[in-house]
Amino acid sequence: MMQSIRYRENDGIATIKIIFSIFLALYPILCLYTGFFRFTIGDVGLIMFTIFAILPPVPRQDTSIVPVAFFLITTIIVFFVNLFVFKTMPSWAATTYFFRLAKLVFYLMAAFFCGKKFFDSKSFEKAVVIIGCAAAAFMFFQYVAFYLLGKVYLGHIPGLEIYIEEYALGDYEEFYSKTFRPCSFFLEPAMFAQYMIVPTGLVLFSSRRKALSKILLIIIFSLSIVMSTSAQGIAYLGILFLLYIFWGSSKKTYTIVLLFVFVVAIVILQLFSEPFRFAVNRLLFSEDALSARIGTYEYIAEMDIPFKIIGYGYGVVPHGEYMAGVAYVWYGCGFIGVLLVLTMFLTFFKKAQSKTARVICLIFFMSFFVTSLFYNYMLFWFVCFIISHKENRHRRHHNGSYYRRYEEI
């Protein structure tokens, strides 16, 4: 009797893993829509999974949680020191800052509890590649509809309210008439590229996918990222392919050929592809884009010495400015916070259980210096993948199930 109960429990955990992994693949899209109060639909779902994750049996945690715990404890202490001792936060904004701190703690802890207990690499890979194919296909459809039919189709889910008001009220037809920059199911090209780099990396570094399928998917995913005209996307693709050339391929001759093809492709696209040229020019020569990413580092230089070390409190930003991840953490948590985050990234990379997880960790680390990914919902998404993804290997079957025993979770 006890044995049959354990198998039913195994089946229950297996089902939850599949559901969570599919939810995780959809999470960045679900986070675009309002749930209730300040929570998106994605965050509402994540809260529910986190509640289940902290129930017994508690998932085992590896040592990669240690630097995260140090960072969170330090951040909480610095926050309340600034709030009650230095009083750097205006009382009317304290609630907003506290909510940002609470989200940071929640996203990182949810990544560990949910990731370690519910993440299933095989189910997630299937789901995220299917969603990636659908997102790329809709991107191609948007191009055909715009250039052949003169119509703008948005990939928003009917009946749901977009979480960010400026996107909900935006006139896309007028905007696209000036610069056509489609974003498939997302709200802007950068969001599309940030999502698509994960299925692209999974397919590129897969050792079990058939060659023809692999090449076709890589072409589709890469082309869609280029067509989004996202400067970040172009940079991510370049990093991804370079990492594959020097790390993913074991044959030197094959590596040299791939490098040559990659360089030639870049040159051809720059000469003949307007979307690609537009994205590259924004990345390399646009003063507005450059200022938006690194301009706020000037605020770090203006900080008083004590606050350069401990910061003004997590979530505090000067004059409501957009800040890149490093500047955001430094301004809020000081140089100590930045060092702790760098330690987190190093630990994630060393402890990662798959090559793809390490590659995505490197890309996420580079984005830390130029994007806001570290302090929005994508923090949970990337961290959960990096600490939980494992190489798909054949496992022994037991009564038709390849899942580990319930007690080992």
Helices and strands as residue ranges (DSSP letters): H 2-30, E 34-36, E 39-40, H 41-53, H 65-81, I 82-86, G 91-93, H 94-118, H 121-149, H 165-168, H 172-178, H 189-204, H 211-227, H 231-243, I 244-248, H 252-272, H 274-285, H 287-294, H 297-301, H 305-310, G 318-320, H 325-351, H 355-367, G 373-375, H 378-388, G 406-408
